Amino acid sequence: PRYVLGIEPVSGTVTVGPATGLDVSMIIAERVVFSRGAPPPFPLRTVAQLRAHGGSISGSADLVDGRIRLTLDEPIRGVAAGQTVVLYDGNDDYVIGAGTIVRAISERQRANHEHSHADTARGTSGVPA
């Protein structure tokens, strides 16, 4: 079976692929609120919850330009823009803060993004000569 992995309304492009293409390994959230008012020191290890009655998942969080960038230890499916992500301290004892997910990045997208940045840093286009 094939799954819709992305829709680009402007170009009318629909990207399809295998179920593993739905695996999300990084989440970007904005409209971030911190339980103690001010953000804690970042980067930090965290436990995140994506659904009200869902389980938690571990990862590393950073605060970049007022947005949370959460890199998950294990990929997860069913993450979409508009959902809320809640961050807990590394021991899952108290809430650090929460934000609204604006982007869920698949393992494939993350690898492509990191590869293109590495090529740019080396001054290459990523296209074999």
C-alpha positions as CSV (number, residue, x, y, z in Angstrom):
1,P,0.0,0.0,0.0
2,R,0.9,3.6,-0.5
3,Y,0.3,6.5,1.9
4,V,0.0,10.2,1.4
5,L,3.2,11.7,2.9
6,G,2.6,15.2,1.9
7,I,0.5,17.7,-0.1
8,E,1.8,20.8,-1.6
9,P,-1.3,22.9,-2.5
10,V,0.6,25.6,-4.5
11,S,2.1,23.2,-7.0
12,G,-0.7,20.6,-6.7
13,T,1.9,17.9,-5.8
14,V,0.9,14.9,-3.7
15,T,3.8,12.8,-2.3
16,V,3.0,9.1,-1.7
17,G,5.2,6.4,-0.2
18,P,5.4,3.5,2.2
19,A,4.1,3.5,5.7
20,T,7.6,4.1,7.1
21,G,7.4,7.5,5.4
22,L,4.9,8.5,8.1
23,D,7.5,8.1,10.9
24,V,8.2,11.5,12.4
25,S,11.5,12.1,14.1
26,M,11.5,15.9,14.7
27,I,8.7,18.3,15.7
28,I,8.7,22.1,15.5
29,A,6.3,23.9,17.8
30,E,5.5,27.6,18.3
31,R,3.3,29.6,20.6
32,V,5.3,28.2,23.3
33,V,4.4,28.7,27.0
34,F,6.6,27.8,29.9
35,S,5.1,26.6,33.2
36,R,7.5,28.8,35.2
37,G,7.1,31.8,33.0
38,A,10.6,31.9,31.6
39,P,12.2,29.2,29.6
40,P,14.6,26.8,31.3
41,P,18.2,26.4,30.0
42,F,18.2,24.8,26.6
43,P,19.1,22.4,25.0
44,L,17.7,19.8,27.4
45,R,16.5,16.2,27.6
46,T,12.8,15.9,27.9
47,V,9.8,13.5,27.9
48,A,7.1,14.7,25.5
49,Q,3.4,13.9,25.3
50,L,1.5,14.4,22.0
51,R,-2.0,13.2,22.9
52,A,-4.1,13.7,25.9
53,H,-4.3,10.0,26.7
54,G,-1.3,8.9,24.8
55,G,2.0,7.7,26.0
56,S,5.2,9.7,26.4
57,I,8.3,9.7,24.2
58,S,11.8,10.8,25.1
59,G,13.8,13.3,23.1
60,S,16.0,16.3,23.1
61,A,14.6,19.8,22.9
62,D,16.1,23.1,21.9
63,L,14.6,26.6,21.8
64,V,15.4,28.3,18.4
65,D,13.9,31.7,17.6
66,G,11.1,31.2,20.1
67,R,10.2,27.8,18.7
68,I,10.7,24.4,20.2
69,R,12.7,21.9,18.1
70,L,12.1,18.5,19.5
71,T,14.2,15.6,18.2
72,L,12.7,12.3,19.2
73,D,14.7,9.3,20.3
74,E,12.3,7.0,18.4
75,P,10.1,7.9,15.5
76,I,6.4,8.2,16.1
77,R,3.4,8.2,13.7
78,G,0.2,10.3,13.7
79,V,1.7,13.7,14.4
80,A,0.2,16.7,12.7
81,A,0.3,20.4,12.7
82,G,-2.2,21.9,15.1
83,Q,-1.6,19.3,17.8
84,T,-0.2,20.4,21.2
85,V,3.1,19.0,22.5
86,V,3.7,19.1,26.2
87,L,7.3,18.8,27.5
88,Y,8.1,17.3,30.9
89,D,11.4,17.3,32.7
90,G,13.6,14.2,32.0
91,N,12.1,12.3,34.9
92,D,8.5,13.0,33.8
93,D,7.9,14.7,37.1
94,Y,6.7,18.2,36.1
95,V,5.6,20.2,33.0
96,I,8.3,22.4,31.5
97,G,6.0,23.9,28.9
98,A,3.9,23.3,25.8
99,G,3.5,24.5,22.2
100,T,1.5,24.1,19.1
101,I,3.0,21.8,16.5
102,V,3.6,23.7,13.2
103,R,5.7,21.0,11.5
104,A,6.2,17.3,11.8
105,I,9.4,16.2,10.1
106,S,9.9,12.6,8.9
107,E,13.1,10.7,9.2
108,R,13.5,11.0,5.3
109,Q,12.9,14.8,5.3
110,R,15.3,15.2,8.2
111,A,18.0,13.2,6.5
112,N,17.5,15.2,3.2
113,H,17.6,18.4,5.2
114,E,20.8,17.5,7.0
115,H,22.4,16.2,3.8
116,S,21.7,19.4,1.9
117,H,23.1,21.6,4.8
118,A,26.3,19.4,4.9
119,D,26.7,19.9,1.1
120,T,26.2,23.6,1.4
121,A,28.8,23.8,4.2
122,R,31.2,21.9,1.9
123,G,30.4,24.2,-1.0
124,T,28.9,21.4,-3.1
125,S,25.4,21.0,-4.6
126,G,25.0,17.4,-3.5
127,V,24.9,16.4,-7.2
128,P,27.7,13.9,-8.2
129,A,30.1,15.3,-10.7
